[in-house]
Amino acid sequence: MRINITSFGFIYGVPENVSFVVDARGIRNPSDSFDLRHLRGTDAAVSEQVLSHPRAEEVLAHANSELLARIADGRQGFNIGIGCHMGRHRSVALAAELARRWAQTVTNTVRLTHRDIER
C-alpha cells in the first residue's frame, strides 16, 4: 500500500490531493511558547511537546483506524492530510510520528510532505 502523508496549515487551505483530513488544532500550540515559536515540528523539543499532549494519541489513533479501514477495503493507496493552524508545529510533529509508525508496521512506502513548514 502506498501512503502519502501531508502536513499543512488550515490557513492556507486543505491540500487537494488528500482523501482524509485530521485536525490537530485541539492540541496545545507550541507557537504559544516563546522558547518554541521559532522552531518547527521536526525539532525534538516541539515534537516532544506535541506528542506528550493528552489528545495527541487520540489524533494518531483516529488516523490509524482510518488507515486500517482503507486496508480492509482493499485500497492500494491512502492520502492523508494533517492540519493545524499554520502547518509548522503540531501537524508536522504528528505527520512525522505517523510516518515513522506506519513505515515500521504497515508498509515501507510512506511519503511524507510538510507543505507549509517554511511559510
C-alpha positions in Angstrom: 0.0 0.0 0.0 1.2 3.5 -0.9 0.7 6.1 1.9 1.1 9.8 1.4 1.1 12.0 4.5 0.9 15.8 4.1 1.2 18.2 7.0 -0.4 21.6 6.2 -1.8 24.8 7.7 -5.6 25.3 7.5 -4.9 29.0 7.0 -3.5 28.1 3.5 -6.3 25.6 2.6 -6.6 21.9 2.7 -4.4 20.1 0.1 -6.5 19.0 -2.9 -4.9 15.5 -3.1 -5.8 14.3 0.4 -8.8 11.9 0.9 -8.8 12.1 4.7 -8.1 15.1 6.9 -7.0 15.0 10.6 -7.4 18.2 12.6 -4.5 18.8 15.1 -5.8 22.2 16.3 -7.1 20.7 19.6 -3.5 20.2 20.7 -1.7 23.0 22.5 0.1 25.1 20.0 3.9 25.3 20.5 4.0 28.7 18.9 2.3 30.0 22.1 5.6 29.3 23.9 8.3 31.9 23.3 11.0 29.2 23.5 9.4 27.0 20.8 7.8 29.6 18.5 10.9 29.8 16.2 11.3 26.0 16.0 9.4 23.5 13.7 7.6 20.2 14.4 10.7 18.5 13.2 12.7 19.8 16.2 12.8 17.4 19.2 11.5 20.0 21.7 8.4 20.8 19.6 7.8 17.1 18.8 8.0 16.1 22.4 5.6 18.8 23.5 3.1 17.9 20.8 3.3 14.1 21.3 3.0 14.4 25.1 -0.3 16.3 24.8 -3.2 14.1 26.1 -5.0 14.5 22.8 -2.1 13.5 20.5 -2.5 9.8 20.9 -6.2 10.2 20.2 -5.5 12.0 17.0 -3.0 9.4 15.9 -5.4 6.6 16.8 -8.1 8.2 14.7 -5.8 8.4 11.7 -4.7 4.8 12.3 -8.3 3.5 12.4 -9.0 5.2 9.1 -5.9 3.6 7.5 -6.9 0.2 8.8 -10.4 0.7 7.3 -8.8 1.5 3.9 -6.6 -1.6 4.1 -9.7 -3.7 4.9 -11.4 -2.3 1.9 -8.5 -3.4 -0.3 -7.4 0.1 -1.2 -4.0 0.4 -2.8 -3.2 3.9 -1.6 -4.1 6.4 1.2 -3.6 10.2 1.1 -4.0 11.7 4.5 -3.6 15.4 5.5 -2.8 16.5 9.0 -3.5 20.1 9.6 -3.0 22.7 12.3 -3.4 26.5 12.1 -0.1 27.4 10.2 1.3 24.0 9.4 4.6 24.4 11.1 4.4 22.7 14.5 1.6 20.3 15.5 0.7 18.9 12.1 4.4 18.4 11.3 5.2 16.5 14.5 2.1 14.3 14.2 2.7 13.6 10.5 6.3 12.6 11.2 5.2 10.3 14.0 2.5 8.6 11.8 5.1 8.2 9.0 7.5 6.6 11.5 4.9 4.2 12.9 3.4 3.2 9.5 6.8 2.7 7.9 7.5 0.1 10.7 4.2 -1.6 10.8 2.2 -1.2 7.6 4.5 -0.6 4.6 7.8 0.9 3.8 6.2 3.0 1.1 5.3 6.1 3.1 5.9 9.5 1.6 5.9 12.5 4.0 5.5 16.1 2.8 5.4 19.2 5.0 3.7 21.6 2.7 3.6 24.8 4.8 6.6 24.3 7.2 8.5 27.2 5.8 5.7 29.7 5.5 
